[in-house]
Amino acid sequence: MARLDVQGAWETSRILTWMVNVWEGSVIYGAIAALIRYIGRIGPHSITGRIVLSDWPTAGDFAESRLGQALISLNDWAAKVTRPLQQFLIATWDSSLFVRAAKVVCSVVAPILSTSWVFQSLIGYPGDTELATTESGSRAVSPFLPMLGAVLGIIALIPSPNPGQGGLNPTILMVLGIWGIAGLWFLQKLMNGDFTWRASSTFLPLAAFLGVAVSAVFVSPIRDASIQSFLLWVTAGLLFLLMVNLVRNSKDAAAFMGPVMVGAVLMALWAAYQYENPPVVLEHWTDPSEGNLVRVFAGMNNPNYLALFMELYIPVVVGLWVQQPKRRLELTGILGLMGIALLLTQSRGGWLGLAVAAVVFVLLRAGRWSFLMVLGAVLVWVVAPDSVKARVLTAFNPQHTSNVYRNNIRIGVLATIRNTWVLGTGLGAPSFASVYQRYMLSGAGAAHAHNTYLQMLAETGVFGFGAIMWALFATLRRTIVLGFEQLRSPVIAAVASALIGVLVHGMAEHIWYNPKILFSFWAVAGLGMGLAMGDREGAKA
C-alpha cells in the first residue's frame, strides 16, 4: 500500500513538472515575461520613460542640476551654521538626567525585552528575517519604524467619531504622531550632522500633485475643508518620505509591520465579535434581496475600509512569511485572521482586490507555477460557502441596490467633471460633494464618487489627476520591475501586489476618503520604494 502511495505521488509530481514545462514554453507565458522585461527597459532616456515610467530624476540627475547644486551649497552652509548648535544639543542631551536614567533602565530592561515574545511580536521579529541576496544588513533598524507602525496599526483601532460627536479623533492622533516622529527624525539627523536624503522617482510627481492641490484649495467652495484635506495629503507625502529614508532592507520592513500586524489581529478579533453581535449598519450597505446580511467594520467605520486595510497589508505579511521561516506558524495564524476579517466585511471589491494581488504576486515571484492559479480559483469557488457565491454574483446584477446607486452617482460625477475638468471642484470630499449636488440625479446624493480615479479628476482637475497617476506609475514601475528579480526581497513584489489590488478596488470605492487608508497606502508605497533603493543614499538637500 505504501508503495502505491509513493508511486502515485511520484506520478503526480511528474505530471506537475510536465505542466510547468509546458506552461513555461507557452506563448502566453513568454508574452507575459517579455512584457515585464520590456516595462523594465522601456525608454529610461526617452521622453515617455522619463515622464511616466523610469526612475527619474536619479540622485545624479538632481545633484548635477542647478537646483541640486544650489541645495548642496545650502546644505554645506547649514552644516557650518548648525555645527555649534549640534555640539550644544549633543552635550546637553548626553549630560541630561533623562538620558542617564534611560541608559540605566535600558541596561536592565534590554536583556528582558530581547527574549520577550510579546515585545518581539510588537517589533516584527526583525532578527528572524532572512535577508535577500541583494540586501545589506549593515545598518541597524531604526526605532522610528515600529513607532510609525504603531501609528498606522494601533491608532487605526480607534473609530472616527460621527460629525458633532466628541471623543478621540484617530485622524488627529495619526497626524500628530507622524509629524512628531518626523520631528524626532530631523532632530536625530541634526545631532548627527546628517543632511542627506534619499531620492525617489515618486517625489517629483507627488510634489507636483501637492502643487496642483494648492490651486484646488483656492477654487474650493469650502475653503476650510480643503485646507484640512491638503494637510492630510502633505502628511501622507511626509510619511512616504520617512518610509523611503528609513527602510533599507527586509528587517526594516518587519520592524514596521510588527505593530501593524498586532493592530490587524485586534481588528480581526473585533470583526469576529461584530459578526456574532451584528452592529447597526447604513441602509445602502446591503440589499433587501440578501436578507439579514451581516457586514463588519471594526474600527474603520465602514466595511469597505476594513477590507482595504486588510487587502493592503495581507500581501506584505505574505512577503514577510517567505523571509521569516522561523515565524511562519505565527504569520500563518495572522494571515488566517486577516483573511477571515476580509471575508466577513462582505466587500466584493475587497475580495477582488486581494485576488488580483495574489495573481500579481504569483506572476512576479513564481511565474512558472502561475497556471495553478486557474485550478486554485476553481477550487476556491467549489468550496466557497453559498452565501459568499451569492454575494459575488450580485456584482453582476444590474438591479442590485449598490450597483444602481453607484451607477447613478457615476452619471452625476461625469456631469460634474465635464464642467470642472480644468481646475476641479476643490480639494477634498466636502468640496466635491458641494459642487456635485448641482449635477447629481435625484436620490443619488453621495459624500464622494465611489471611484478613486473619478474622484481625483473631479477634485483636482486634469492636472492634479495627471500628477497623481504619474506618482502611482513611478511607484508601481519600480516595485514591479525589481519585484520580478528573484534575488530581491519578495516584500517588494508584495508591495506592488498590494498597491495594484487596492487600486483595482479603487474603481468601485474612493480608497483615499478614509485618512487611515490614505496614510497606510503611501506608507506601503514608501516601504516598497525604500526596499527598491536598498542602501543607496541619494542626493543631498
NUVEXNU-966100 format. One record per residue (C-alpha): z, y, x. Coordinates in steps of 0.02 Angstrom, whole numbers, always signed. Layout:
N
+--------+--------+--------+
|     zz |     yy |     xx |
+--------+--------+--------+
|      Z |      Y |      X |
...
+--------+--------+--------+
This chain:
541
+--------+--------+--------+
|     zz |     yy |     xx |
+--------+--------+--------+
|     +0 |     +0 |     +0 |
|    +44 |   +118 |   +141 |
|   -122 |    +77 |   +223 |
|   -215 |   +126 |    +65 |
|   -121 |   +293 |    +57 |
|   -161 |   +332 |   +238 |
|   -342 |   +285 |   +212 |
|   -351 |   +393 |    +56 |
|   -277 |   +542 |   +148 |
|   -399 |   +515 |   +291 |
|   -548 |   +510 |   +172 |
|   -485 |   +666 |    +84 |
|   -470 |   +760 |   +249 |
|   -646 |   +707 |   +296 |
|   -713 |   +771 |   +130 |
|   -622 |   +938 |   +152 |
|   -686 |   +955 |   +330 |
|   -862 |   +920 |   +269 |
|   -844 |  +1051 |   +131 |
|   -779 |  +1178 |   +256 |
|   -926 |  +1146 |   +373 |
|  -1050 |  +1161 |   +229 |
|   -968 |  +1324 |   +171 |
|   -971 |  +1398 |   +347 |
|  -1155 |  +1356 |   +362 |
|  -1199 |  +1426 |   +190 |
|  -1299 |  +1585 |   +163 |
|  -1159 |  +1663 |    +58 |
|  -1026 |  +1642 |   +193 |
|  -1146 |  +1706 |   +326 |
|  -1186 |  +1859 |   +220 |
|  -1001 |  +1898 |   +192 |
|   -962 |  +1881 |   +379 |
|  -1113 |  +1985 |   +426 |
|  -1064 |  +2122 |   +303 |
|   -888 |  +2133 |   +376 |
|   -958 |  +2140 |   +553 |
|  -1082 |  +2273 |   +501 |
|   -946 |  +2381 |   +425 |
|   -852 |  +2367 |   +589 |
|  -1002 |  +2427 |   +689 |
|  -1078 |  +2549 |   +565 |
|  -1127 |  +2712 |   +644 |
|   -974 |  +2766 |   +743 |
|  -1084 |  +2904 |   +813 |
|  -1187 |  +2936 |   +656 |
|  -1153 |  +3073 |   +531 |
|  -1111 |  +2947 |   +394 |
|  -1000 |  +2845 |   +508 |
|   -904 |  +2997 |   +571 |
|   -879 |  +3072 |   +399 |
|   -839 |  +2915 |   +300 |
|   -805 |  +2756 |   +394 |
|   -773 |  +2772 |   +579 |
|   -608 |  +2800 |   +667 |
|   -642 |  +2985 |   +696 |
|   -583 |  +3103 |   +761 |
|   -509 |  +3000 |   +901 |
|   -371 |  +3064 |  +1014 |
|   -502 |  +3103 |  +1146 |
|   -614 |  +3197 |  +1025 |
|   -468 |  +3302 |   +968 |
|   -400 |  +3337 |  +1142 |
|   -570 |  +3398 |  +1201 |
|   -595 |  +3515 |  +1053 |
|   -547 |  +3699 |  +1059 |
|   -412 |  +3671 |   +930 |
|   -346 |  +3523 |  +1030 |
|   -342 |  +3625 |  +1191 |
|   -252 |  +3766 |  +1101 |
|   -121 |  +3647 |  +1032 |
|    -97 |  +3564 |  +1201 |
|    -66 |  +3736 |  +1278 |
|    +54 |  +3774 |  +1136 |
|   +142 |  +3608 |  +1169 |
|   +164 |  +3650 |  +1354 |
|   +232 |  +3820 |  +1309 |
|   +351 |  +3745 |  +1179 |
|   +413 |  +3618 |  +1306 |
|   +459 |  +3756 |  +1428 |
|   +541 |  +3864 |  +1296 |
|   +641 |  +3724 |  +1217 |
|   +697 |  +3642 |  +1380 |
|   +861 |  +3742 |  +1385 |
|   +890 |  +3701 |  +1200 |
|   +852 |  +3520 |  +1236 |
|   +979 |  +3513 |  +1377 |
|  +1109 |  +3601 |  +1269 |
|  +1081 |  +3481 |  +1124 |
|  +1095 |  +3328 |  +1235 |
|  +1254 |  +3392 |  +1319 |
|  +1332 |  +3441 |  +1152 |
|  +1283 |  +3277 |  +1071 |
|  +1342 |  +3164 |  +1212 |
|  +1510 |  +3253 |  +1226 |
|  +1544 |  +3264 |  +1039 |
|  +1690 |  +3171 |   +962 |
|  +1572 |  +3093 |   +835 |
|  +1462 |  +3012 |   +968 |
|  +1611 |  +2947 |  +1067 |
|  +1686 |  +2871 |   +909 |
|  +1517 |  +2799 |   +861 |
|  +1499 |  +2714 |  +1031 |
|  +1669 |  +2632 |  +1011 |
|  +1626 |  +2574 |   +834 |
|  +1457 |  +2508 |   +890 |
|  +1533 |  +2410 |  +1034 |
|  +1646 |  +2321 |   +909 |
|  +1525 |  +2303 |   +763 |
|  +1362 |  +2265 |   +855 |
|  +1406 |  +2083 |   +901 |
|  +1458 |  +2050 |   +721 |
|  +1302 |  +2129 |   +645 |
|  +1186 |  +2039 |   +766 |
|  +1242 |  +1872 |   +691 |
|  +1265 |  +1932 |   +511 |
|  +1142 |  +1853 |   +389 |
|  +1164 |  +1998 |   +267 |
|  +1132 |  +2134 |   +396 |
|   +984 |  +2044 |   +474 |
|   +910 |  +2022 |   +300 |
|   +927 |  +2209 |   +271 |
|   +827 |  +2248 |   +428 |
|   +698 |  +2110 |   +402 |
|   +742 |  +1993 |   +547 |
|   +629 |  +2083 |   +673 |
|   +696 |  +1971 |   +812 |
|   +623 |  +1818 |   +724 |
|   +450 |  +1894 |   +712 |
|   +318 |  +1814 |   +824 |
|   +204 |  +1950 |   +890 |
|    +16 |  +1927 |   +880 |
|    -83 |  +1904 |  +1040 |
|   -138 |  +2086 |  +1046 |
|    +35 |  +2158 |  +1008 |
|   +157 |  +2227 |  +1134 |
|   +345 |  +2218 |  +1112 |
|   +389 |  +2340 |  +1250 |
|   +462 |  +2471 |  +1133 |
|   +624 |  +2449 |  +1035 |
|   +617 |  +2450 |   +845 |
|   +654 |  +2624 |   +779 |
|   +811 |  +2635 |   +669 |
|   +714 |  +2756 |   +558 |
|   +605 |  +2614 |   +491 |
|   +741 |  +2521 |   +393 |
|   +801 |  +2691 |   +335 |
|   +629 |  +2727 |   +262 |
|   +626 |  +2552 |   +188 |
|   +792 |  +2587 |   +102 |
|   +725 |  +2750 |    +30 |
|   +573 |  +2662 |    -45 |
|   +653 |  +2495 |    -90 |
|   +833 |  +2530 |   -139 |
|   +818 |  +2703 |   -218 |
|   +672 |  +2634 |   -321 |
|   +801 |  +2535 |   -419 |
|   +864 |  +2696 |   -499 |
|   +770 |  +2729 |   -663 |
|   +697 |  +2902 |   -685 |
|   +792 |  +2999 |   -820 |
|   +697 |  +3046 |   -977 |
|   +649 |  +3230 |   -996 |
|   +801 |  +3331 |  -1044 |
|   +924 |  +3196 |   -991 |
|  +1043 |  +3211 |   -845 |
|  +1082 |  +3084 |   -711 |
|  +1019 |  +3038 |   -539 |
|   +837 |  +3079 |   -511 |
|   +762 |  +2950 |   -390 |
|   +614 |  +3062 |   -351 |
|   +727 |  +3200 |   -284 |
|   +828 |  +3072 |   -186 |
|   +670 |  +2999 |   -110 |
|   +601 |  +3169 |    -61 |
|   +766 |  +3220 |    +18 |
|   +777 |  +3052 |   +107 |
|   +601 |  +3062 |   +178 |
|   +620 |  +3242 |   +237 |
|   +794 |  +3205 |   +306 |
|   +728 |  +3057 |   +409 |
|   +581 |  +3164 |   +467 |
|   +706 |  +3297 |   +525 |
|   +806 |  +3168 |   +622 |
|   +645 |  +3101 |   +699 |
|   +593 |  +3276 |   +753 |
|   +767 |  +3310 |   +824 |
|   +756 |  +3148 |   +923 |
|   +586 |  +3199 |   +992 |
|   +655 |  +3370 |  +1036 |
|   +803 |  +3296 |  +1129 |
|   +688 |  +3176 |  +1222 |
|   +563 |  +3313 |  +1263 |
|   +428 |  +3212 |  +1174 |
|   +297 |  +3321 |  +1090 |
|   +162 |  +3189 |  +1067 |
|    +95 |  +3118 |   +905 |
|    -22 |  +2978 |   +861 |
|   -193 |  +3024 |   +794 |
|   -266 |  +2930 |   +645 |
|   -436 |  +2938 |   +563 |
|   -347 |  +2963 |   +395 |
|   -260 |  +3125 |   +447 |
|   -414 |  +3237 |   +436 |
|   -468 |  +3189 |   +258 |
|   -287 |  +3185 |   +198 |
|   -262 |  +3360 |   +268 |
|   -425 |  +3413 |   +184 |
|   -360 |  +3345 |    +19 |
|   -198 |  +3443 |    +36 |
|   -302 |  +3598 |    +73 |
|   -403 |  +3573 |    -87 |
|   -240 |  +3537 |   -179 |
|   -182 |  +3714 |   -138 |
|   -329 |  +3785 |   -235 |
|   -292 |  +3662 |   -376 |
|   -117 |  +3736 |   -385 |
|   -187 |  +3911 |   -409 |
|   -304 |  +3863 |   -550 |
|   -169 |  +3764 |   -640 |
|   -115 |  +3824 |   -812 |
|    +60 |  +3757 |   -774 |
|    +93 |  +3826 |   -600 |
|   +272 |  +3762 |   -580 |
|   +223 |  +3582 |   -619 |
|    +76 |  +3592 |   -498 |
|   +188 |  +3657 |   -359 |
|   +303 |  +3509 |   -387 |
|   +155 |  +3389 |   -379 |
|    +95 |  +3474 |   -219 |
|   +266 |  +3449 |   -139 |
|   +259 |  +3265 |   -186 |
|    +88 |  +3247 |   -103 |
|   +148 |  +3340 |    +53 |
|   +297 |  +3220 |    +59 |
|   +179 |  +3071 |    +43 |
|    +75 |  +3141 |   +187 |
|   +232 |  +3164 |   +292 |
|   +283 |  +2985 |   +254 |
|   +111 |  +2924 |   +309 |
|   +131 |  +3023 |   +472 |
|   +304 |  +2947 |   +502 |
|   +242 |  +2769 |   +475 |
|    +93 |  +2791 |   +590 |
|   +205 |  +2857 |   +728 |
|   +350 |  +2735 |   +706 |
|   +256 |  +2571 |   +679 |
|   +182 |  +2488 |   +834 |
|   +195 |  +2301 |   +802 |
|   +246 |  +2168 |   +675 |
|   +431 |  +2184 |   +720 |
|   +423 |  +2364 |   +661 |
|   +339 |  +2305 |   +501 |
|   +479 |  +2179 |   +473 |
|   +613 |  +2313 |   +501 |
|   +532 |  +2425 |   +371 |
|   +507 |  +2283 |   +246 |
|   +686 |  +2216 |   +257 |
|   +765 |  +2343 |   +136 |
|   +606 |  +2343 |    +31 |
|   +621 |  +2154 |     +5 |
|   +805 |  +2173 |    -41 |
|   +756 |  +2303 |   -170 |
|   +614 |  +2193 |   -234 |
|   +732 |  +2044 |   -257 |
|   +857 |  +2151 |   -353 |
|   +714 |  +2221 |   -457 |
|   +653 |  +2044 |   -495 |
|   +828 |  +1988 |   -549 |
|   +840 |  +2141 |   -661 |
|   +670 |  +2098 |   -735 |
|   +730 |  +1920 |   -772 |
|   +883 |  +1991 |   -860 |
|   +772 |  +2104 |   -965 |
|   +664 |  +1955 |  -1013 |
|   +818 |  +1868 |  -1083 |
|   +883 |  +2031 |  -1159 |
|   +723 |  +2124 |  -1210 |
|   +733 |  +2314 |  -1193 |
|   +660 |  +2437 |  -1316 |
|   +479 |  +2472 |  -1267 |
|   +349 |  +2601 |  -1320 |
|   +235 |  +2553 |  -1463 |
|    +71 |  +2561 |  -1366 |
|   +135 |  +2440 |  -1233 |
|   +100 |  +2292 |  -1347 |
|    -23 |  +2244 |  -1483 |
|    +34 |  +2185 |  -1657 |
|    -75 |  +2031 |  -1636 |
|    +32 |  +1974 |  -1488 |
|   +190 |  +1957 |  -1591 |
|   +355 |  +1988 |  -1504 |
|   +282 |  +2006 |  -1329 |
|   +419 |  +2044 |  -1201 |
|   +372 |  +2162 |  -1060 |
|   +495 |  +2204 |   -921 |
|   +503 |  +2356 |   -808 |
|   +674 |  +2352 |   -719 |
|   +700 |  +2520 |   -632 |
|   +518 |  +2576 |   -641 |
|   +522 |  +2641 |   -823 |
|   +353 |  +2558 |   -860 |
|   +293 |  +2377 |   -842 |
|   +132 |  +2430 |   -756 |
|   +227 |  +2522 |   -619 |
|   +341 |  +2373 |   -588 |
|   +182 |  +2270 |   -572 |
|   +109 |  +2396 |   -450 |
|   +269 |  +2392 |   -346 |
|   +261 |  +2202 |   -334 |
|    +74 |  +2187 |   -303 |
|    +84 |  +2319 |   -166 |
|   +221 |  +2230 |    -67 |
|   +186 |  +2045 |   -103 |
|    +37 |  +2036 |    +17 |
|   +139 |  +2120 |   +155 |
|   +277 |  +1990 |   +133 |
|   +142 |  +1855 |   +145 |
|    +86 |  +1931 |   +311 |
|   +266 |  +1925 |   +374 |
|   +280 |  +1745 |   +312 |
|   +142 |  +1699 |   +433 |
|   +230 |  +1784 |   +579 |
|   +408 |  +1730 |   +541 |
|   +404 |  +1538 |   +543 |
|   +594 |  +1531 |   +558 |
|   +615 |  +1630 |   +397 |
|   +482 |  +1550 |   +289 |
|   +608 |  +1470 |   +171 |
|   +690 |  +1639 |   +132 |
|   +522 |  +1727 |   +121 |
|   +455 |  +1592 |     +4 |
|   +602 |  +1623 |   -112 |
|   +573 |  +1811 |   -105 |
|   +388 |  +1789 |   -142 |
|   +431 |  +1675 |   -288 |
|   +549 |  +1802 |   -366 |
|   +425 |  +1944 |   -341 |
|   +286 |  +1840 |   -418 |
|   +393 |  +1797 |   -569 |
|   +435 |  +1981 |   -594 |
|   +250 |  +2024 |   -588 |
|   +213 |  +1887 |   -714 |
|   +347 |  +1949 |   -833 |
|   +276 |  +2125 |   -835 |
|   +129 |  +2055 |   -936 |
|    +21 |  +2179 |   -840 |
|   -158 |  +2118 |   -841 |
|   -206 |  +2249 |   -712 |
|    -63 |  +2190 |   -601 |
|   -118 |  +2009 |   -614 |
|   -298 |  +2056 |   -575 |
|   -245 |  +2167 |   -430 |
|   -143 |  +2028 |   -349 |
|   -286 |  +1903 |   -374 |
|   -407 |  +2023 |   -288 |
|   -281 |  +2050 |   -147 |
|   -268 |  +1861 |   -124 |
|   -458 |  +1844 |   -114 |
|   -471 |  +1984 |    +14 |
|   -331 |  +1911 |   +121 |
|   -408 |  +1738 |   +123 |
|   -580 |  +1808 |   +167 |
|   -507 |  +1909 |   +311 |
|   -388 |  +1779 |   +384 |
|   -453 |  +1609 |   +327 |
|   -634 |  +1634 |   +278 |
|   -682 |  +1455 |   +315 |
|   -563 |  +1399 |   +176 |
|   -618 |  +1531 |    +51 |
|   -716 |  +1405 |    -53 |
|   -548 |  +1332 |   -105 |
|   -511 |  +1494 |   -198 |
|   -628 |  +1437 |   -337 |
|   -536 |  +1272 |   -352 |
|   -370 |  +1364 |   -344 |
|   -422 |  +1484 |   -482 |
|   -472 |  +1339 |   -594 |
|   -308 |  +1250 |   -559 |
|   -205 |  +1407 |   -596 |
|   -297 |  +1430 |   -760 |
|   -268 |  +1249 |   -809 |
|    -80 |  +1252 |   -776 |
|    -50 |  +1429 |   -840 |
|    +53 |  +1444 |  -1000 |
|    -43 |  +1478 |  -1159 |
|    +44 |  +1647 |  -1176 |
|    -25 |  +1702 |  -1007 |
|   -201 |  +1642 |  -1051 |
|   -193 |  +1735 |  -1216 |
|   -135 |  +1893 |  -1128 |
|   -277 |  +1882 |  -1001 |
|   -407 |  +1857 |  -1137 |
|   -350 |  +2015 |  -1226 |
|   -430 |  +2113 |  -1083 |
|   -600 |  +2062 |  -1154 |
|   -556 |  +2102 |  -1334 |
|   -628 |  +2274 |  -1378 |
|   -516 |  +2282 |  -1533 |
|   -355 |  +2261 |  -1433 |
|   -242 |  +2413 |  -1454 |
|   -231 |  +2455 |  -1266 |
|   -419 |  +2438 |  -1243 |
|   -457 |  +2552 |  -1390 |
|   -326 |  +2676 |  -1330 |
|   -395 |  +2682 |  -1152 |
|   -575 |  +2697 |  -1212 |
|   -531 |  +2845 |  -1323 |
|   -440 |  +2927 |  -1179 |
|   -589 |  +2898 |  -1065 |
|   -704 |  +2991 |  -1184 |
|   -589 |  +3142 |  -1184 |
|   -564 |  +3137 |   -995 |
|   -752 |  +3134 |   -962 |
|   -772 |  +3285 |  -1076 |
|   -634 |  +3372 |   -978 |
|   -718 |  +3333 |   -812 |
|   -886 |  +3399 |   -871 |
|   -805 |  +3569 |   -898 |
|   -690 |  +3574 |   -746 |
|   -782 |  +3472 |   -615 |
|   -784 |  +3605 |   -478 |
|   -601 |  +3657 |   -459 |
|   -518 |  +3535 |   -580 |
|   -386 |  +3562 |   -713 |
|   -250 |  +3595 |   -584 |
|   -145 |  +3478 |   -479 |
|    -26 |  +3361 |   -570 |
|    -23 |  +3264 |   -732 |
|    +56 |  +3407 |   -836 |
|    -87 |  +3523 |   -791 |
|   -213 |  +3388 |   -832 |
|   -131 |  +3350 |  -1000 |
|   -129 |  +3535 |  -1045 |
|   -318 |  +3552 |  -1021 |
|   -359 |  +3377 |  -1086 |
|   -288 |  +3422 |  -1257 |
|   -438 |  +3536 |  -1286 |
|   -562 |  +3393 |  -1269 |
|   -468 |  +3236 |  -1325 |
|   -509 |  +3132 |  -1477 |
|   -389 |  +3139 |  -1622 |
|   -240 |  +3025 |  -1592 |
|   -285 |  +2996 |  -1408 |
|   -151 |  +3104 |  -1328 |
|   -102 |  +3049 |  -1154 |
|     +1 |  +3107 |  -1005 |
|   -136 |  +3050 |   -885 |
|   -309 |  +2972 |   -884 |
|   -254 |  +2790 |   -860 |
|   -383 |  +2785 |   -720 |
|   -340 |  +2846 |   -544 |
|   -517 |  +2898 |   -499 |
|   -549 |  +2996 |   -659 |
|   -376 |  +3073 |   -644 |
|   -403 |  +3136 |   -466 |
|   -577 |  +3201 |   -509 |
|   -507 |  +3290 |   -661 |
|   -357 |  +3366 |   -569 |
|   -437 |  +3423 |   -406 |
|   -623 |  +3432 |   -444 |
|   -764 |  +3357 |   -343 |
|   -699 |  +3423 |   -175 |
|   -524 |  +3351 |   -194 |
|   -596 |  +3187 |   -258 |
|   -713 |  +3176 |   -109 |
|   -571 |  +3209 |    +14 |
|   -453 |  +3077 |    -59 |
|   -594 |  +2948 |    -66 |
|   -632 |  +2988 |   +117 |
|   -449 |  +2959 |   +161 |
|   -449 |  +2792 |    +71 |
|   -611 |  +2737 |   +153 |
|   -546 |  +2785 |   +325 |
|   -387 |  +2683 |   +299 |
|   -473 |  +2532 |   +223 |
|   -612 |  +2529 |   +352 |
|   -489 |  +2521 |   +496 |
|   -373 |  +2391 |   +419 |
|   -515 |  +2280 |   +355 |
|   -608 |  +2275 |   +521 |
|   -452 |  +2242 |   +627 |
|   -380 |  +2125 |   +494 |
|   -534 |  +2016 |   +517 |
|   -493 |  +1992 |   +702 |
|   -390 |  +1833 |   +716 |
|   -295 |  +1894 |   +871 |
|   -225 |  +2040 |   +771 |
|    -69 |  +2037 |   +663 |
|   -101 |  +1960 |   +491 |
|     +2 |  +2103 |   +420 |
|   -148 |  +2217 |   +450 |
|   -254 |  +2107 |   +338 |
|   -110 |  +2101 |   +214 |
|   -106 |  +2292 |   +206 |
|   -293 |  +2300 |   +174 |
|   -275 |  +2168 |    +38 |
|   -129 |  +2257 |    -44 |
|   -217 |  +2426 |    -47 |
|   -378 |  +2353 |   -117 |
|   -284 |  +2258 |   -251 |
|   -188 |  +2412 |   -305 |
|   -347 |  +2518 |   -305 |
|   -430 |  +2390 |   -418 |
|   -281 |  +2407 |   -535 |
|   -310 |  +2595 |   -522 |
|   -467 |  +2576 |   -629 |
|   -353 |  +2545 |   -778 |
|   -198 |  +2645 |   -727 |
|   -156 |  +2806 |   -636 |
|    -64 |  +2724 |   -490 |
|     +0 |  +2888 |   -416 |
|    +77 |  +2954 |   -577 |
|   +244 |  +2875 |   -529 |
|   +311 |  +2955 |   -367 |
|   +390 |  +2788 |   -317 |
|   +217 |  +2709 |   -311 |
|   +139 |  +2863 |   -231 |
|   +262 |  +2855 |    -86 |
|   +253 |  +2666 |    -69 |
|    +62 |  +2669 |    -68 |
|    +49 |  +2792 |    +76 |
|   +193 |  +2709 |   +169 |
|    +99 |  +2543 |   +165 |
|    -62 |  +2633 |   +216 |
|    +32 |  +2711 |   +363 |
|   +105 |  +2541 |   +407 |
|    -70 |  +2469 |   +419 |
|   -138 |  +2613 |   +522 |
|    +12 |  +2607 |   +639 |
|    -15 |  +2421 |   +669 |
|   -201 |  +2451 |   +693 |
|   -166 |  +2579 |   +830 |
|    -38 |  +2468 |   +917 |
|    +41 |  +2553 |  +1068 |
|    -96 |  +2684 |  +1083 |
|    -11 |  +2854 |  +1097 |
|   -135 |  +2981 |  +1031 |
|   -155 |  +3167 |  +1056 |
|    -27 |  +3298 |  +1099 |
|    +17 |  +3431 |   +974 |
+--------+--------+--------+
